[in-house]
Amino acid sequence: MLTFRLLEVYRQVVDSGSITAASNTLSLSQPTVSLQLKKLSAEVGSQLIESQHGRLYMTEAGKAVYQCAQEIAAAQHKLNAQVEAIKGIEKGRLSIVVVTTAKYVIPPVLAEFCKLHEGLDILFQVRNRAQVIERLENNQDDIYIFSHPPQGDTYHKQEFMSNRLQVIAPNSYDGPDHCTLNDLKDKRFLMREVGSGTRMTIEQYCQQNQLTLTNTMLVESNEAIKLSVKSGLGLAILSEHTLAQGGDQGIKALEIEDFPIHSHWYAVTAIDRPKNLACEAFLSFLESYNDHEVS
């Protein structure tokens, strides 16, 4: 028999990319998840996923089943939202997914919000930009936090806080200061991966000013960039929210023309996903942060 549970297990395997990750999310053993997948394939009468070079890929039949599973999950969410509206906000659930840098921004906001709504069940996740966009496209969560929201008329974007980027150097730095970024273009700059919000802001600034940073090094996280700058490996451009975490010992901000670069944080919601009371309340709460700056 084709059941909601089988579809949910399959959806989790696809979304997480592996049976192991899905078993952790669902609190099931890996053999149980594998058995559920076999049952679903037998019910459908066709193989749903294939493994190639260690990665899982959906077959054509698998894509059709996944679409069905998504539609059922969306209908279930709509029902839950309606039930929560009847119960009231304090019995609601709120799922928030943020890009990596926003993990420094949202927890203090959530802490204040939760003081007003202590009964809420909140799921807070941190992912890289590509993963957050994928979850948004699959309509998996209530709210997504970006510094560079994706384009499209199927999303609603709400600006709620300033995000300022500074040029930083180690305390031992004795190179050019009180200058333009062009004067530093040959210095080594430590950068996040292509597609990260911070890197997109930097690339937009360089493009607008016809500037190319000629010596860059890819570093996988903001924390690693801070440590690398402290050690003298190079310069970097980071959000002040990142710099405010863990102290700024060993680092100094340079006085660079046009800096700090001003961008903003955005709360993004899918227009076709019904907003429950908890989601509406949090979006309203974020409006009070429109004029907040990093202290």
C-alpha positions as protocol buffer text, in pm:
chain_id: "A"
residue {
  index: 1
  type: MET
  ca { x: 0 y: 0 z: 0 }
}
residue {
  index: 2
  type: LEU
  ca { x: 127 y: 348 z: -90 }
}
residue {
  index: 3
  type: THR
  ca { x: 134 y: 545 z: 238 }
}
residue {
  index: 4
  type: PHE
  ca { x: 218 y: 900 z: 344 }
}
residue {
  index: 5
  type: ARG
  ca { x: 503 y: 760 z: 555 }
}
residue {
  index: 6
  type: LEU
  ca { x: 668 y: 591 z: 257 }
}
residue {
  index: 7
  type: LEU
  ca { x: 648 y: 916 z: 60 }
}
residue {
  index: 8
  type: GLU
  ca { x: 788 y: 1117 z: 351 }
}
residue {
  index: 9
  type: VAL
  ca { x: 1085 y: 880 z: 388 }
}
residue {
  index: 10
  type: TYR
  ca { x: 1152 y: 902 z: 15 }
}
residue {
  index: 11
  type: ARG
  ca { x: 1128 y: 1283 z: 20 }
}
residue {
  index: 12
  type: GLN
  ca { x: 1377 y: 1302 z: 307 }
}
residue {
  index: 13
  type: VAL
  ca { x: 1624 y: 1076 z: 124 }
}
residue {
  index: 14
  type: VAL
  ca { x: 1607 y: 1298 z: -185 }
}
residue {
  index: 15
  type: ASP
  ca { x: 1627 y: 1624 z: 11 }
}
residue {
  index: 16
  type: SER
  ca { x: 1919 y: 1514 z: 228 }
}
residue {
  index: 17
  type: GLY
  ca { x: 2105 y: 1338 z: -52 }
}
residue {
  index: 18
  type: SER
  ca { x: 2173 y: 1013 z: 132 }
}
residue {
  index: 19
  type: ILE
  ca { x: 2008 y: 733 z: 325 }
}
residue {
  index: 20
  type: THR
  ca { x: 2236 y: 803 z: 622 }
}
residue {
  index: 21
  type: ALA
  ca { x: 2134 y: 1168 z: 648 }
}
residue {
  index: 22
  type: ALA
  ca { x: 1767 y: 1081 z: 603 }
}
residue {
  index: 23
  type: SER
  ca { x: 1784 y: 818 z: 876 }
}
residue {
  index: 24
  type: ASN
  ca { x: 1929 y: 1079 z: 1115 }
}
residue {
  index: 25
  type: THR
  ca { x: 1657 y: 1330 z: 1028 }
}
residue {
  index: 26
  type: LEU
  ca { x: 1379 y: 1075 z: 1065 }
}
residue {
  index: 27
  type: SER
  ca { x: 1533 y: 903 z: 1372 }
}
residue {
  index: 28
  type: LEU
  ca { x: 1522 y: 570 z: 1191 }
}
residue {
  index: 29
  type: SER
  ca { x: 1793 y: 313 z: 1132 }
}
residue {
  index: 30
  type: GLN
  ca { x: 1957 y: 301 z: 789 }
}
residue {
  index: 31
  type: PRO
  ca { x: 1824 y: -52 z: 721 }
}
residue {
  index: 32
  type: THR
  ca { x: 1472 y: 70 z: 799 }
}
residue {
  index: 33
  type: VAL
  ca { x: 1504 y: 361 z: 556 }
}
residue {
  index: 34
  type: SER
  ca { x: 1642 y: 129 z: 287 }
}
residue {
  index: 35
  type: LEU
  ca { x: 1354 y: -111 z: 344 }
}
residue {
  index: 36
  type: GLN
  ca { x: 1100 y: 172 z: 313 }
}
residue {
  index: 37
  type: LEU
  ca { x: 1256 y: 275 z: -19 }
}
residue {
  index: 38
  type: LYS
  ca { x: 1231 y: -83 z: -147 }
}
residue {
  index: 39
  type: LYS
  ca { x: 866 y: -99 z: -43 }
}
residue {
  index: 40
  type: LEU
  ca { x: 789 y: 227 z: -221 }
}
residue {
  index: 41
  type: SER
  ca { x: 969 y: 113 z: -538 }
}
residue {
  index: 42
  type: ALA
  ca { x: 771 y: -210 z: -528 }
}
residue {
  index: 43
  type: GLU
  ca { x: 443 y: -19 z: -489 }
}
residue {
  index: 44
  type: VAL
  ca { x: 527 y: 207 z: -782 }
}
residue {
  index: 45
  type: GLY
  ca { x: 666 y: -80 z: -987 }
}
residue {
  index: 46
  type: SER
  ca { x: 980 y: 103 z: -1087 }
}
residue {
  index: 47
  type: GLN
  ca { x: 1320 y: 200 z: -946 }
}
residue {
  index: 48
  type: LEU
  ca { x: 1309 y: 549 z: -797 }
}
residue {
  index: 49
  type: ILE
  ca { x: 1673 y: 637 z: -729 }
}
residue {
  index: 50
  type: GLU
  ca { x: 2010 y: 530 z: -866 }
}
residue {
  index: 51
  type: SER
  ca { x: 2357 y: 563 z: -718 }
}
residue {
  index: 52
  type: GLN
  ca { x: 2630 y: 705 z: -941 }
}
residue {
  index: 53
  type: HIS
  ca { x: 2979 y: 784 z: -812 }
}
residue {
  index: 54
  type: GLY
  ca { x: 2853 y: 790 z: -456 }
}
residue {
  index: 55
  type: ARG
  ca { x: 2561 y: 1025 z: -523 }
}
residue {
  index: 56
  type: LEU
  ca { x: 2190 y: 952 z: -548 }
}
residue {
  index: 57
  type: TYR
  ca { x: 1993 y: 1052 z: -859 }
}
residue {
  index: 58
  type: MET
  ca { x: 1620 y: 1026 z: -922 }
}
residue {
  index: 59
  type: THR
  ca { x: 1492 y: 824 z: -1215 }
}
residue {
  index: 60
  type: GLU
  ca { x: 1204 y: 963 z: -1423 }
}
residue {
  index: 61
  type: ALA
  ca { x: 963 y: 763 z: -1210 }
}
residue {
  index: 62
  type: GLY
  ca { x: 1142 y: 889 z: -900 }
}
residue {
  index: 63
  type: LYS
  ca { x: 1094 y: 1252 z: -1009 }
}
residue {
  index: 64
  type: ALA
  ca { x: 721 y: 1195 z: -1051 }
}
residue {
  index: 65
  type: VAL
  ca { x: 693 y: 1035 z: -707 }
}
residue {
  index: 66
  type: TYR
  ca { x: 898 y: 1315 z: -552 }
}
residue {
  index: 67
  type: GLN
  ca { x: 667 y: 1577 z: -705 }
}
residue {
  index: 68
  type: CYS
  ca { x: 370 y: 1392 z: -556 }
}
residue {
  index: 69
  type: ALA
  ca { x: 543 y: 1375 z: -217 }
}
residue {
  index: 70
  type: GLN
  ca { x: 610 y: 1750 z: -231 }
}
residue {
  index: 71
  type: GLU
  ca { x: 247 y: 1827 z: -311 }
}
residue {
  index: 72
  type: ILE
  ca { x: 128 y: 1610 z: -23 }
}
residue {
  index: 73
  type: ALA
  ca { x: 375 y: 1778 z: 213 }
}
residue {
  index: 74
  type: ALA
  ca { x: 250 y: 2120 z: 100 }
}
residue {
  index: 75
  type: ALA
  ca { x: -111 y: 2018 z: 158 }
}
residue {
  index: 76
  type: GLN
  ca { x: -18 y: 1884 z: 501 }
}
residue {
  index: 77
  type: HIS
  ca { x: 154 y: 2213 z: 583 }
}
residue {
  index: 78
  type: LYS
  ca { x: -156 y: 2406 z: 477 }
}
residue {
  index: 79
  type: LEU
  ca { x: -370 y: 2190 z: 703 }
}
residue {
  index: 80
  type: ASN
  ca { x: -128 y: 2239 z: 992 }
}
residue {
  index: 81
  type: ALA
  ca { x: -136 y: 2616 z: 937 }
}
residue {
  index: 82
  type: GLN
  ca { x: -515 y: 2616 z: 952 }
}
residue {
  index: 83
  type: VAL
  ca { x: -515 y: 2405 z: 1269 }
}
residue {
  index: 84
  type: GLU
  ca { x: -253 y: 2633 z: 1427 }
}
residue {
  index: 85
  type: ALA
  ca { x: -468 y: 2934 z: 1344 }
}
residue {
  index: 86
  type: ILE
  ca { x: -750 y: 2774 z: 1538 }
}
residue {
  index: 87
  type: LYS
  ca { x: -523 y: 2690 z: 1833 }
}
residue {
  index: 88
  type: GLY
  ca { x: -343 y: 3024 z: 1834 }
}
residue {
  index: 89
  type: ILE
  ca { x: 20 y: 3125 z: 1780 }
}
residue {
  index: 90
  type: GLU
  ca { x: 158 y: 2976 z: 2102 }
}
residue {
  index: 91
  type: LYS
  ca { x: 94 y: 2623 z: 1973 }
}
residue {
  index: 92
  type: GLY
  ca { x: 253 y: 2689 z: 1635 }
}
residue {
  index: 93
  type: ARG
  ca { x: 570 y: 2572 z: 1461 }
}
residue {
  index: 94
  type: LEU
  ca { x: 821 y: 2788 z: 1276 }
}
residue {
  index: 95
  type: SER
  ca { x: 1092 y: 2660 z: 1041 }
}
residue {
  index: 96
  type: ILE
  ca { x: 1374 y: 2906 z: 960 }
}
residue {
  index: 97
  type: VAL
  ca { x: 1675 y: 2835 z: 736 }
}
residue {
  index: 98
  type: VAL
  ca { x: 1959 y: 3086 z: 708 }
}
residue {
  index: 99
  type: VAL
  ca { x: 2274 y: 3126 z: 500 }
}
residue {
  index: 100
  type: THR
  ca { x: 2602 y: 3077 z: 685 }
}
residue {
  index: 101
  type: THR
  ca { x: 2679 y: 3437 z: 778 }
}
residue {
  index: 102
  type: ALA
  ca { x: 2325 y: 3492 z: 908 }
}
residue {
  index: 103
  type: LYS
  ca { x: 2391 y: 3242 z: 1188 }
}
residue {
  index: 104
  type: TYR
  ca { x: 2542 y: 3542 z: 1371 }
}
residue {
  index: 105
  type: VAL
  ca { x: 2237 y: 3760 z: 1300 }
}
residue {
  index: 106
  type: ILE
  ca { x: 1927 y: 3553 z: 1367 }
}
residue {
  index: 107
  type: PRO
  ca { x: 1990 y: 3389 z: 1709 }
}
residue {
  index: 108
  type: PRO
  ca { x: 1974 y: 3720 z: 1904 }
}
residue {
  index: 109
  type: VAL
  ca { x: 1657 y: 3814 z: 1711 }
}
residue {
  index: 110
  type: LEU
  ca { x: 1506 y: 3473 z: 1781 }
}
residue {
  index: 111
  type: ALA
  ca { x: 1595 y: 3501 z: 2150 }
}
residue {
  index: 112
  type: GLU
  ca { x: 1392 y: 3823 z: 2181 }
}
residue {
  index: 113
  type: PHE
  ca { x: 1108 y: 3680 z: 1974 }
}
residue {
  index: 114
  type: CYS
  ca { x: 1089 y: 3365 z: 2187 }
}
residue {
  index: 115
  type: LYS
  ca { x: 1055 y: 3574 z: 2503 }
}
residue {
  index: 116
  type: LEU
  ca { x: 725 y: 3695 z: 2359 }
}
residue {
  index: 117
  type: HIS
  ca { x: 615 y: 3352 z: 2234 }
}
residue {
  index: 118
  type: GLU
  ca { x: 762 y: 3089 z: 2465 }
}
residue {
  index: 119
  type: GLY
  ca { x: 534 y: 2808 z: 2350 }
}
residue {
  index: 120
  type: LEU
  ca { x: 648 y: 2802 z: 1987 }
}
residue {
  index: 121
  type: ASP
  ca { x: 822 y: 2501 z: 1835 }
}
residue {
  index: 122
  type: ILE
  ca { x: 1107 y: 2650 z: 1629 }
}
residue {
  index: 123
  type: LEU
  ca { x: 1337 y: 2467 z: 1389 }
}
residue {
  index: 124
  type: PHE
  ca { x: 1649 y: 2674 z: 1310 }
}
residue {
  index: 125
  type: GLN
  ca { x: 1893 y: 2550 z: 1044 }
}
residue {
  index: 126
  type: VAL
  ca { x: 2214 y: 2689 z: 891 }
}
residue {
  index: 127
  type: ARG
  ca { x: 2310 y: 2598 z: 534 }
}
residue {
  index: 128
  type: ASN
  ca { x: 2525 y: 2742 z: 255 }
}
residue {
  index: 129
  type: ARG
  ca { x: 2354 y: 2964 z: 1 }
}
residue {
  index: 130
  type: ALA
  ca { x: 2305 y: 2691 z: -261 }
}
residue {
  index: 131
  type: GLN
  ca { x: 2142 y: 2461 z: -5 }
}
residue {
  index: 132
  type: VAL
  ca { x: 1910 y: 2737 z: 120 }
}
residue {
  index: 133
  type: ILE
  ca { x: 1802 y: 2817 z: -236 }
}
residue {
  index: 134
  type: GLU
  ca { x: 1734 y: 2448 z: -299 }
}
residue {
  index: 135
  type: ARG
  ca { x: 1515 y: 2428 z: 11 }
}
residue {
  index: 136
  type: LEU
  ca { x: 1333 y: 2744 z: -97 }
}
residue {
  index: 137
  type: GLU
  ca { x: 1270 y: 2603 z: -443 }
}
residue {
  index: 138
  type: ASN
  ca { x: 1134 y: 2285 z: -285 }
}
residue {
  index: 139
  type: ASN
  ca { x: 914 y: 2489 z: -51 }
}
residue {
  index: 140
  type: GLN
  ca { x: 1045 y: 2310 z: 258 }
}
residue {
  index: 141
  type: ASP
  ca { x: 1044 y: 2586 z: 522 }
}
residue {
  index: 142
  type: ASP
  ca { x: 858 y: 2894 z: 640 }
}
residue {
  index: 143
  type: ILE
  ca { x: 1130 y: 3161 z: 624 }
}
residue {
  index: 144
  type: TYR
  ca { x: 1471 y: 3184 z: 455 }
}
residue {
  index: 145
  type: ILE
  ca { x: 1734 y: 3445 z: 544 }
}
residue {
  index: 146
  type: PHE
  ca { x: 1967 y: 3583 z: 272 }
}
residue {
  index: 147
  type: SER
  ca { x: 2193 y: 3880 z: 218 }
}
residue {
  index: 148
  type: HIS
  ca { x: 2137 y: 3832 z: -156 }
}
residue {
  index: 149
  type: PRO
  ca { x: 1787 y: 3690 z: -207 }
}
residue {
  index: 150
  type: PRO
  ca { x: 1724 y: 3495 z: -528 }
}
residue {
  index: 151
  type: GLN
  ca { x: 1538 y: 3664 z: -810 }
}
residue {
  index: 152
  type: GLY
  ca { x: 1187 y: 3568 z: -911 }
}
residue {
  index: 153
  type: ASP
  ca { x: 825 y: 3673 z: -869 }
}
residue {
  index: 154
  type: THR
  ca { x: 734 y: 3358 z: -675 }
}
residue {
  index: 155
  type: TYR
  ca { x: 909 y: 3489 z: -362 }
}
residue {
  index: 156
  type: HIS
  ca { x: 837 y: 3770 z: -120 }
}
residue {
  index: 157
  type: LYS
  ca { x: 1146 y: 3953 z: 10 }
}
residue {
  index: 158
  type: GLN
  ca { x: 1140 y: 4159 z: 330 }
}
residue {
  index: 159
  type: GLU
  ca { x: 1442 y: 4376 z: 413 }
}
residue {
  index: 160
  type: PHE
  ca { x: 1503 y: 4389 z: 786 }
}
residue {
  index: 161
  type: MET
  ca { x: 1860 y: 4474 z: 889 }
}
residue {
  index: 162
  type: SER
  ca { x: 2172 y: 4645 z: 760 }
}
residue {
  index: 163
  type: ASN
  ca { x: 2467 y: 4422 z: 665 }
}
residue {
  index: 164
  type: ARG
  ca { x: 2793 y: 4617 z: 645 }
}
residue {
  index: 165
  type: LEU
  ca { x: 3116 y: 4477 z: 502 }
}
residue {
  index: 166
  type: GLN
  ca { x: 3460 y: 4591 z: 620 }
}
residue {
  index: 167
  type: VAL
  ca { x: 3812 y: 4540 z: 485 }
}
residue {
  index: 168
  type: ILE
  ca { x: 4019 y: 4375 z: 759 }
}
residue {
  index: 169
  type: ALA
  ca { x: 4389 y: 4305 z: 810 }
}
residue {
  index: 170
  type: PRO
  ca { x: 4606 y: 4154 z: 1084 }
}
residue {
  index: 171
  type: ASN
  ca { x: 4729 y: 4390 z: 1355 }
}
residue {
  index: 172
  type: SER
  ca { x: 5080 y: 4349 z: 1213 }
}
residue {
  index: 173
  type: TYR
  ca { x: 4971 y: 4486 z: 875 }
}
residue {
  index: 174
  type: ASP
  ca { x: 5178 y: 4788 z: 766 }
}
residue {
  index: 175
  type: GLY
  ca { x: 5064 y: 4820 z: 404 }
}
residue {
  index: 176
  type: PRO
  ca { x: 4843 y: 5085 z: 241 }
}
residue {
  index: 177
  type: ASP
  ca { x: 4563 y: 5227 z: 456 }
}
residue {
  index: 178
  type: HIS
  ca { x: 4333 y: 5530 z: 420 }
}
residue {
  index: 179
  type: CYS
  ca { x: 4318 y: 5446 z: 50 }
}
residue {
  index: 180
  type: THR
  ca { x: 4094 y: 5288 z: -213 }
}
residue {
  index: 181
  type: LEU
  ca { x: 4037 y: 4917 z: -265 }
}
residue {
  index: 182
  type: ASN
  ca { x: 4217 y: 4956 z: -598 }
}
residue {
  index: 183
  type: ASP
  ca { x: 4534 y: 5036 z: -402 }
}
residue {
  index: 184
  type: LEU
  ca { x: 4507 y: 4692 z: -243 }
}
residue {
  index: 185
  type: LYS
  ca { x: 4416 y: 4492 z: -554 }
}
residue {
  index: 186
  type: ASP
  ca { x: 4749 y: 4305 z: -563 }
}
residue {
  index: 187
  type: LYS
  ca { x: 4726 y: 4200 z: -197 }
}
residue {
  index: 188
  type: ARG
  ca { x: 4610 y: 3847 z: -120 }
}
residue {
  index: 189
  type: PHE
  ca { x: 4237 y: 3849 z: -34 }
}
residue {
  index: 190
  type: LEU
  ca { x: 4079 y: 3555 z: 145 }
}
residue {
  index: 191
  type: MET
  ca { x: 3739 y: 3482 z: -7 }
}
residue {
  index: 192
  type: ARG
  ca { x: 3438 y: 3258 z: 47 }
}
residue {
  index: 193
  type: GLU
  ca { x: 3317 y: 3024 z: -227 }
}
residue {
  index: 194
  type: VAL
  ca { x: 3165 y: 3156 z: -550 }
}
residue {
  index: 195
  type: GLY
  ca { x: 2795 y: 3216 z: -492 }
}
residue {
  index: 196
  type: SER
  ca { x: 2816 y: 3313 z: -124 }
}
residue {
  index: 197
  type: GLY
  ca { x: 2631 y: 3635 z: -37 }
}
residue {
  index: 198
  type: THR
  ca { x: 2943 y: 3814 z: 90 }
}
residue {
  index: 199
  type: ARG
  ca { x: 3139 y: 3723 z: -221 }
}
residue {
  index: 200
  type: MET
  ca { x: 2853 y: 3839 z: -445 }
}
residue {
  index: 201
  type: THR
  ca { x: 2856 y: 4181 z: -274 }
}
residue {
  index: 202
  type: ILE
  ca { x: 3233 y: 4208 z: -322 }
}
residue {
  index: 203
  type: GLU
  ca { x: 3211 y: 4103 z: -687 }
}
residue {
  index: 204
  type: GLN
  ca { x: 2933 y: 4356 z: -752 }
}
residue {
  index: 205
  type: TYR
  ca { x: 3144 y: 4634 z: -596 }
}
residue {
  index: 206
  type: CYS
  ca { x: 3449 y: 4536 z: -803 }
}
residue {
  index: 207
  type: GLN
  ca { x: 3243 y: 4521 z: -1122 }
}
residue {
  index: 208
  type: GLN
  ca { x: 3087 y: 4862 z: -1058 }
}
residue {
  index: 209
  type: ASN
  ca { x: 3433 y: 5010 z: -998 }
}
residue {
  index: 210
  type: GLN
  ca { x: 3606 y: 4822 z: -1283 }
}
residue {
  index: 211
  type: LEU
  ca { x: 3838 y: 4659 z: -1031 }
}
residue {
  index: 212
  type: THR
  ca { x: 3992 y: 4311 z: -1023 }
}
residue {
  index: 213
  type: LEU
  ca { x: 4145 y: 4154 z: -714 }
}
residue {
  index: 214
  type: THR
  ca { x: 4438 y: 3971 z: -870 }
}
residue {
  index: 215
  type: ASN
  ca { x: 4543 y: 3749 z: -579 }
}
residue {
  index: 216
  type: THR
  ca { x: 4263 y: 3560 z: -405 }
}
residue {
  index: 217
  type: MET
  ca { x: 4251 y: 3247 z: -193 }
}
residue {
  index: 218
  type: LEU
  ca { x: 3937 y: 3039 z: -133 }
}
residue {
  index: 219
  type: VAL
  ca { x: 3864 y: 2970 z: 235 }
}
residue {
  index: 220
  type: GLU
  ca { x: 3569 y: 2754 z: 334 }
}
residue {
  index: 221
  type: SER
  ca { x: 3422 y: 2947 z: 627 }
}
residue {
  index: 222
  type: ASN
  ca { x: 3406 y: 3292 z: 785 }
}
residue {
  index: 223
  type: GLU
  ca { x: 3568 y: 3159 z: 1102 }
}
residue {
  index: 224
  type: ALA
  ca { x: 3860 y: 3020 z: 901 }
}
residue {
  index: 225
  type: ILE
  ca { x: 3894 y: 3353 z: 719 }
}
residue {
  index: 226
  type: LYS
  ca { x: 3917 y: 3543 z: 1050 }
}
residue {
  index: 227
  type: LEU
  ca { x: 4183 y: 3305 z: 1184 }
}
residue {
  index: 228
  type: SER
  ca { x: 4376 y: 3324 z: 857 }
}
residue {
  index: 229
  type: VAL
  ca { x: 4372 y: 3703 z: 862 }
}
residue {
  index: 230
  type: LYS
  ca { x: 4496 y: 3703 z: 1224 }
}
residue {
  index: 231
  type: SER
  ca { x: 4784 y: 3476 z: 1121 }
}
residue {
  index: 232
  type: GLY
  ca { x: 4887 y: 3717 z: 845 }
}
residue {
  index: 233
  type: LEU
  ca { x: 4782 y: 3501 z: 551 }
}
residue {
  index: 234
  type: GLY
  ca { x: 4605 y: 3788 z: 379 }
}
residue {
  index: 235
  type: LEU
  ca { x: 4334 y: 4054 z: 390 }
}
residue {
  index: 236
  type: ALA
  ca { x: 3959 y: 3993 z: 377 }
}
residue {
  index: 237
  type: ILE
  ca { x: 3622 y: 4163 z: 341 }
}
residue {
  index: 238
  type: LEU
  ca { x: 3371 y: 4039 z: 598 }
}
residue {
  index: 239
  type: SER
  ca { x: 3038 y: 4134 z: 745 }
}
residue {
  index: 240
  type: GLU
  ca { x: 3053 y: 4328 z: 1070 }
}
residue {
  index: 241
  type: HIS
  ca { x: 2817 y: 4065 z: 1213 }
}
residue {
  index: 242
  type: THR
  ca { x: 3089 y: 3805 z: 1155 }
}
residue {
  index: 243
  type: LEU
  ca { x: 3358 y: 4029 z: 1300 }
}
residue {
  index: 244
  type: ALA
  ca { x: 3153 y: 4092 z: 1613 }
}
residue {
  index: 245
  type: GLN
  ca { x: 3155 y: 3722 z: 1703 }
}
residue {
  index: 246
  type: GLY
  ca { x: 3445 y: 3586 z: 1906 }
}
residue {
  index: 247
  type: GLY
  ca { x: 3611 y: 3924 z: 1943 }
}
residue {
  index: 248
  type: ASP
  ca { x: 3836 y: 4110 z: 1701 }
}
residue {
  index: 249
  type: GLN
  ca { x: 4169 y: 4056 z: 1876 }
}
residue {
  index: 250
  type: GLY
  ca { x: 4449 y: 4035 z: 1624 }
}
residue {
  index: 251
  type: ILE
  ca { x: 4241 y: 4204 z: 1353 }
}
residue {
  index: 252
  type: LYS
  ca { x: 4194 y: 4566 z: 1253 }
}
residue {
  index: 253
  type: ALA
  ca { x: 3958 y: 4732 z: 1009 }
}
residue {
  index: 254
  type: LEU
  ca { x: 4126 y: 4939 z: 739 }
}
residue {
  index: 255
  type: GLU
  ca { x: 4003 y: 5286 z: 643 }
}
residue {
  index: 256
  type: ILE
  ca { x: 3910 y: 5220 z: 282 }
}
residue {
  index: 257
  type: GLU
  ca { x: 3716 y: 5461 z: 62 }
}
residue {
  index: 258
  type: ASP
  ca { x: 3351 y: 5355 z: 9 }
}
residue {
  index: 259
  type: PHE
  ca { x: 3372 y: 5112 z: 301 }
}
residue {
  index: 260
  type: PRO
  ca { x: 3194 y: 4975 z: 484 }
}
residue {
  index: 261
  type: ILE
  ca { x: 2985 y: 4853 z: 190 }
}
residue {
  index: 262
  type: HIS
  ca { x: 2619 y: 4863 z: 287 }
}
residue {
  index: 263
  type: SER
  ca { x: 2387 y: 4578 z: 200 }
}
residue {
  index: 264
  type: HIS
  ca { x: 2092 y: 4427 z: 387 }
}
residue {
  index: 265
  type: TRP
  ca { x: 1952 y: 4106 z: 525 }
}
residue {
  index: 266
  type: TYR
  ca { x: 1627 y: 3977 z: 379 }
}
residue {
  index: 267
  type: ALA
  ca { x: 1361 y: 3739 z: 503 }
}
residue {
  index: 268
  type: VAL
  ca { x: 1229 y: 3545 z: 204 }
}
residue {
  index: 269
  type: THR
  ca { x: 906 y: 3347 z: 188 }
}
residue {
  index: 270
  type: ALA
  ca { x: 747 y: 3146 z: -94 }
}
residue {
  index: 271
  type: ILE
  ca { x: 430 y: 3319 z: -211 }
}
residue {
  index: 272
  type: ASP
  ca { x: 248 y: 2990 z: -270 }
}
residue {
  index: 273
  type: ARG
  ca { x: 325 y: 2857 z: 82 }
}
residue {
  index: 274
  type: PRO
  ca { x: 51 y: 2950 z: 333 }
}
residue {
  index: 275
  type: LYS
  ca { x: 189 y: 3148 z: 626 }
}
residue {
  index: 276
  type: ASN
  ca { x: 98 y: 3017 z: 969 }
}
residue {
  index: 277
  type: LEU
  ca { x: 51 y: 3253 z: 1262 }
}
residue {
  index: 278
  type: ALA
  ca { x: 406 y: 3196 z: 1389 }
}
residue {
  index: 279
  type: CYS
  ca { x: 551 y: 3289 z: 1050 }
}
residue {
  index: 280
  type: GLU
  ca { x: 338 y: 3604 z: 1026 }
}
residue {
  index: 281
  type: ALA
  ca { x: 438 y: 3702 z: 1380 }
}
residue {
  index: 282
  type: PHE
  ca { x: 811 y: 3658 z: 1315 }
}
residue {
  index: 283
  type: LEU
  ca { x: 799 y: 3856 z: 990 }
}
residue {
  index: 284
  type: SER
  ca { x: 620 y: 4134 z: 1175 }
}
residue {
  index: 285
  type: PHE
  ca { x: 879 y: 4118 z: 1453 }
}
residue {
  index: 286
  type: LEU
  ca { x: 1162 y: 4154 z: 1199 }
}
residue {
  index: 287
  type: GLU
  ca { x: 1020 y: 4488 z: 1085 }
}
residue {
  index: 288
  type: SER
  ca { x: 1139 y: 4637 z: 1414 }
}
residue {
  index: 289
  type: TYR
  ca { x: 1497 y: 4557 z: 1307 }
}
residue {
  index: 290
  type: ASN
  ca { x: 1492 y: 4767 z: 991 }
}
residue {
  index: 291
  type: ASP
  ca { x: 1703 y: 5043 z: 1141 }
}
residue {
  index: 292
  type: HIS
  ca { x: 1926 y: 4832 z: 1367 }
}
residue {
  index: 293
  type: GLU
  ca { x: 2300 y: 4857 z: 1320 }
}
residue {
  index: 294
  type: VAL
  ca { x: 2580 y: 4644 z: 1459 }
}
residue {
  index: 295
  type: SER
  ca { x: 2681 y: 4779 z: 1801 }
}
